[in-house]
Amino acid sequence: MNRFTNKTVLITGGNSGIGLATAQQFSREGALVIITGRDAARLEEAKQQLGGTAITLLSDAADSSSARALGAALRTRDITLDAVFINAGIAKFSPLDDVDDAFWDHTFNTNVKGAYFTIQAIAPLLNSGAAVILNGSINAHIGMPNSSVYAASKAALISFAKTLSAELIVRGVRVNVISPGPVATPIYGKLGMAEALLNEVAAGIQAQIPLKRFGTADEIASAVLYLSSPEAAFIVGTELIIDGGMSQL
């Protein structure tokens, strides 16, 4: 299929995990892909994995001024957008007693403030019929211990899917949100746990999933492409939960 031939797609945090898998699928379906990230070397590596045709732009999701610079960089290149996947984010967990201002601010600046001001910066560049997809999480629904700040940040994105849809629909732009469950990506290796403990935690999580396995980055990416495609033209302000039944059964 080539659903995205002659289309331009922006993916924040597109240099690894779900973001890179999504970029690869869009590229295979004919899109010009733009990916952002904070690390120039990792962006270049991702560009090579995408066949060298992707556009890479340095951008820090936690910095609203970086979001504005991203919008300016796209305007300088005369780029308009047909789909945007707001994927950049962090997953850090802490019990209530240990959360401090720095922990709160880092999570909300990256997952919420960064997402919001990125959308604000690129909104004038969205073509009529464009789709914006936010990367949420089932943590906003399931009440997992130690996830209060992270879950709240993702709940904000789920809210954005509705409120920003109401604002952008007049421009012909649809906004939706995906909420993945546990997915096998490099993010778990960034939690700072010893390997044995990480394996124990992963096994405990897997036991809670009715399908008895983690999702894959490609499975999440396929949902993003669907919501960005003409087949999803009547889907607006909706959350698509992709969790193997973990929060549903």
C-alpha positions as CSV (number, residue, x, y, z in Angstrom):
1,M,0.0,0.0,0.0
2,N,1.0,3.6,-0.6
3,R,-1.5,5.6,1.3
4,F,0.9,8.4,2.1
5,T,2.5,9.0,-1.3
6,N,3.2,12.8,-1.7
7,K,2.3,13.3,2.0
8,T,4.6,14.8,4.7
9,V,4.7,13.5,8.2
10,L,6.3,14.8,11.4
11,I,7.2,12.4,14.2
12,T,8.6,13.8,17.4
13,G,11.0,11.5,19.2
14,G,11.3,9.6,16.0
15,N,14.8,8.2,16.5
16,S,14.0,5.0,18.4
17,G,11.2,2.7,19.7
18,I,7.6,3.5,18.6
19,G,8.6,6.7,16.9
20,L,11.2,5.1,14.7
21,A,8.9,2.1,13.9
22,T,6.2,4.6,12.9
23,A,8.6,6.6,10.7
24,Q,9.6,3.4,9.0
25,Q,6.0,2.4,8.2
26,F,5.2,5.9,6.9
27,S,8.3,5.9,4.8
28,R,7.4,2.5,3.3
29,E,4.0,3.9,2.3
30,G,5.5,6.7,0.4
31,A,5.6,9.6,2.9
32,L,8.3,12.2,3.3
33,V,9.2,11.7,7.0
34,I,10.5,14.3,9.4
35,I,11.8,13.1,12.7
36,T,13.0,15.0,15.8
37,G,15.1,14.1,18.8
38,R,17.6,15.5,21.2
39,D,20.7,13.5,20.1
40,A,22.2,14.3,16.7
41,A,24.1,11.0,16.5
42,R,21.0,9.0,17.1
43,L,19.0,11.0,14.7
44,E,21.6,10.4,12.0
45,E,21.5,6.7,12.8
46,A,17.7,6.7,12.5
47,K,18.0,8.6,9.2
48,Q,20.2,5.8,7.8
49,Q,17.7,3.2,8.9
50,L,15.0,5.2,7.0
51,G,17.1,5.0,3.8
52,G,18.7,8.4,4.2
53,T,15.6,10.2,2.8
54,A,14.2,11.4,6.1
55,I,14.6,15.0,7.4
56,T,16.1,15.1,10.9
57,L,15.7,18.1,13.2
58,L,17.1,18.6,16.7
59,S,14.4,19.4,19.2
60,D,14.0,19.1,22.9
61,A,10.4,18.1,23.8
62,A,10.8,19.6,27.3
63,D,11.5,23.1,26.0
64,S,8.7,25.2,24.6
65,S,11.3,27.5,22.9
66,S,12.6,24.4,21.1
67,A,9.0,23.7,19.9
68,R,8.8,27.2,18.5
69,A,12.2,26.8,16.8
70,L,10.9,23.5,15.3
71,G,7.9,25.4,13.8
72,A,10.3,28.1,12.4
73,A,12.6,25.4,10.9
74,L,9.7,23.9,9.1
75,R,8.5,27.2,7.8
76,T,12.0,28.1,6.5
77,R,11.9,24.9,4.4
78,D,8.3,25.7,3.2
79,I,7.1,22.4,4.7
80,T,3.4,21.8,5.3
81,L,2.2,18.7,7.1
82,D,-0.4,16.0,6.4
83,A,0.2,14.0,9.6
84,V,1.8,14.6,13.0
85,F,2.6,12.0,15.6
86,I,3.4,13.7,19.0
87,N,5.4,10.8,20.4
88,A,8.3,12.3,22.3
89,G,8.0,11.7,26.0
90,I,9.5,10.2,29.1
91,A,8.3,7.4,31.5
92,K,9.6,7.9,35.0
93,F,8.0,6.4,38.1
94,S,8.1,7.3,41.8
95,P,6.1,6.7,45.0
96,L,4.1,9.7,46.3
97,D,6.5,10.4,49.2
98,D,9.5,10.7,46.8
99,V,8.1,13.1,44.2
100,D,9.6,16.6,44.3
101,D,9.2,19.7,42.2
102,A,12.0,18.7,39.8
103,F,10.5,15.2,39.1
104,W,7.0,16.8,38.5
105,D,8.3,19.5,36.3
106,H,10.5,17.3,34.2
107,T,7.6,14.9,33.5
108,F,5.0,17.6,32.8
109,N,7.4,19.8,30.8
110,T,8.3,16.9,28.5
111,N,5.0,15.0,28.2
112,V,2.5,17.8,28.4
113,K,4.0,21.3,27.9
114,G,6.2,20.1,25.1
115,A,3.4,18.3,23.3
116,Y,1.0,21.3,23.6
117,F,3.5,23.9,22.4
118,T,4.7,21.7,19.6
119,I,1.1,21.5,18.3
120,Q,0.7,25.2,18.7
121,A,3.9,25.8,16.7
122,I,3.0,23.5,13.8
123,A,-0.7,24.2,13.7
124,P,-0.4,26.8,11.0
125,L,1.5,24.3,8.9
126,L,-1.2,21.6,8.9
127,N,-2.9,21.0,5.6
128,S,-6.7,20.6,5.5
129,G,-7.4,17.0,6.1
130,A,-4.3,16.5,8.3
131,A,-4.3,14.2,11.3
132,V,-2.6,14.8,14.7
133,I,-2.0,11.7,16.8
134,L,-0.9,12.0,20.5
135,N,0.9,9.2,22.3
136,G,-0.9,8.6,25.6
137,S,-0.9,5.5,27.8
138,I,-3.2,3.1,29.6
139,N,-1.5,4.3,32.8
140,A,-4.0,7.2,32.7
141,H,-6.7,4.6,33.3
142,I,-5.4,1.7,35.5
143,G,-4.2,3.2,38.8
144,M,-0.7,1.6,38.8
145,P,1.3,2.3,42.0
146,N,4.2,4.8,41.6
147,S,2.8,6.1,38.3
148,S,0.8,9.1,39.6
149,V,2.8,11.8,37.9
150,Y,3.3,9.9,34.7
151,A,-0.3,8.8,34.5
152,A,-1.5,12.4,35.1
153,S,0.7,13.7,32.3
154,K,-0.8,11.1,29.9
155,A,-4.3,11.9,31.0
156,A,-3.7,15.4,29.9
157,L,-2.8,14.2,26.4
158,I,-6.1,12.2,26.3
159,S,-7.9,15.4,27.2
160,F,-6.0,17.3,24.5
161,A,-7.4,14.9,21.9
162,K,-10.9,16.2,22.6
163,T,-10.3,19.9,23.4
164,L,-7.8,20.5,20.5
165,S,-10.1,18.5,18.1
166,A,-12.8,21.0,19.0
167,E,-10.5,23.9,18.0
168,L,-8.8,22.4,15.0
169,I,-11.7,20.7,13.3
170,V,-12.7,24.1,11.7
171,R,-9.3,23.9,9.9
172,G,-10.1,20.4,8.7
173,V,-7.7,18.8,11.1
174,R,-8.5,15.7,13.2
175,V,-6.8,15.1,16.6
176,N,-6.9,11.6,18.2
177,V,-4.8,9.8,20.8
178,I,-3.5,6.3,21.1
179,S,-2.9,4.7,24.5
180,P,-0.5,1.8,24.4
181,G,-0.1,-0.7,27.1
182,P,3.2,-2.4,27.8
183,V,5.3,-2.4,24.6
184,A,8.8,-3.9,24.1
185,T,10.9,-0.8,23.4
186,P,14.2,0.6,24.7
187,I,12.3,2.8,27.2
188,Y,12.3,-0.1,29.8
189,G,16.1,-0.1,29.7
190,K,16.0,3.6,30.8
191,L,14.2,3.0,34.1
192,G,17.5,2.6,36.0
193,M,16.7,-0.9,37.3
194,A,19.2,-3.8,37.6
195,E,18.6,-6.4,34.9
196,A,17.3,-9.1,37.3
197,L,14.8,-6.6,38.8
198,L,13.8,-5.4,35.4
199,N,13.1,-8.9,34.2
200,E,11.0,-9.6,37.4
201,V,9.0,-6.4,36.8
202,A,8.5,-7.3,33.1
203,A,7.3,-10.8,34.0
204,G,4.8,-9.4,36.5
205,I,3.4,-6.9,33.9
206,Q,3.2,-9.6,31.3
207,A,1.1,-11.8,33.6
208,Q,-1.5,-9.0,33.8
209,I,-2.0,-8.9,30.0
210,P,-4.7,-11.2,28.7
211,L,-2.7,-11.9,25.5
212,K,0.3,-12.8,27.8
213,R,2.8,-10.8,25.9
214,F,4.1,-7.3,25.4
215,G,3.0,-5.3,22.3
216,T,5.5,-4.4,19.6
217,A,6.5,-1.0,18.3
218,D,5.2,-2.0,14.9
219,E,1.7,-2.8,16.3
220,I,1.5,0.7,17.8
221,A,2.9,2.2,14.6
222,S,0.2,0.5,12.5
223,A,-2.5,2.2,14.7
224,V,-0.9,5.6,14.1
225,L,-0.9,5.1,10.4
226,Y,-4.6,4.0,10.4
227,L,-5.6,7.1,12.4
228,S,-3.6,9.2,9.9
229,S,-5.1,7.6,6.8
230,P,-8.2,8.4,4.8
231,E,-9.8,5.3,6.2
232,A,-10.0,7.1,9.6
233,A,-11.5,10.3,8.2
234,F,-14.6,10.1,10.4
235,I,-12.6,9.5,13.6
236,V,-12.2,12.7,15.7
237,G,-11.3,13.3,19.3
238,T,-11.0,9.5,20.0
239,E,-8.7,7.4,22.2
240,L,-7.6,4.1,20.7
241,I,-6.4,1.7,23.5
242,I,-3.8,-0.8,22.3
243,D,-2.9,-2.9,25.3
244,G,-3.6,-6.6,24.6
245,G,-6.7,-6.3,26.8
246,M,-4.8,-5.2,30.0
247,S,-7.1,-2.3,30.9
248,Q,-10.2,-3.7,29.3
249,L,-10.7,-7.3,30.5
